[in-house]
């Protein structure tokens, strides 16, 4: 991880993290997607999946030996202790996956896009945190469209997540993403230039 300057991109569901990450990629930042990492570490035969089976039983597997995500969700999301165990198991593998992925790329300026960066081991990688926000109605519309669900289901998903204040109290930079792509681009370019200057300063001190 030498000569790498890594920052995080996070925010609640429907805030538009993927759009923000895409904009940073256009500016030359290598972005590792924590959601993709989370899926990759639980493929059939993986150490992570084996550890999950040891903890939660083989009932979490589908007939083909792959992870039955719906079944695992039923087990953990109604039990805070089991959810904590799930996170303790998976987060270390996700961290390792992201570290290896970033190490394999030449980009000095890198980012991690993830909803649960705060409080996870990945947070230790990030020198700065960019928090993406959007107003409630915009988020609801995005969630309904993305997941093909009704408004009540979208409201339930938002209600199960931390408030914006949770993310903002950890933010070094904030992006407001209410759908105006021109304003969004301007915000990201400004943040990118600041982070790039910080990265140069950090490298000159090493």
C-alpha positions, 0 to 999 in steps of 0.5 A: 500500500506504499505510495497510495492515497486512499479515501472513502466514499460512503452514504445511505441507500439512494444517495447516489454513491455509484454516480459519485464514484463514476465521476471520480473514476473519470478524473483518474481515481481508481475506485474499489467497490466494497459491495463487489468485494462482499460478493466475491469473498463469499463465493462457493468454496471460499474461506469466508463462506466456510466460516459463515457455515461453521457459525450459522449452519449449512442452512445458509447454502443453496442447493448448488453450494452458493450462499443463500443471501435471503436465508442469511438475512433472515437469520442476522437482521432480526438479531443484533448479536448475530449481525455483529458476528456476520460483520466480524467474519466478513469484514476482515475478508472484505478488507483483505480483498480491497487491499489486494485489489488496490495493490494490483493497480498503479493509481496512486489516488484510490478510493473505496466505495461502500455503505458500511465503511464507518466502523469497519476495518476499511475505515483504517485505509481511508485518510479522508471520507467523502459522504454523499447525501441527497434529500429524502424524496430523491432517495426514495425515488431512486430506491423504488426504481433501482429495486422495483419496490413500492414506497412503503418498502423503500421507507422501511429500508431508509428507516433501518439505516443510520440517519444522515447525521451519522455519516456527516459527523465522520465526513471530511467532504460532503457531496449533495447529489439531488440529481443536478449532474452539472452541480454534482460534477462541480462539487466532485472536481473541487473535492478531487483537487483538494484531495489530490493536493493533500495526496501530493503533500502527504507523499512529499513528507514520506 
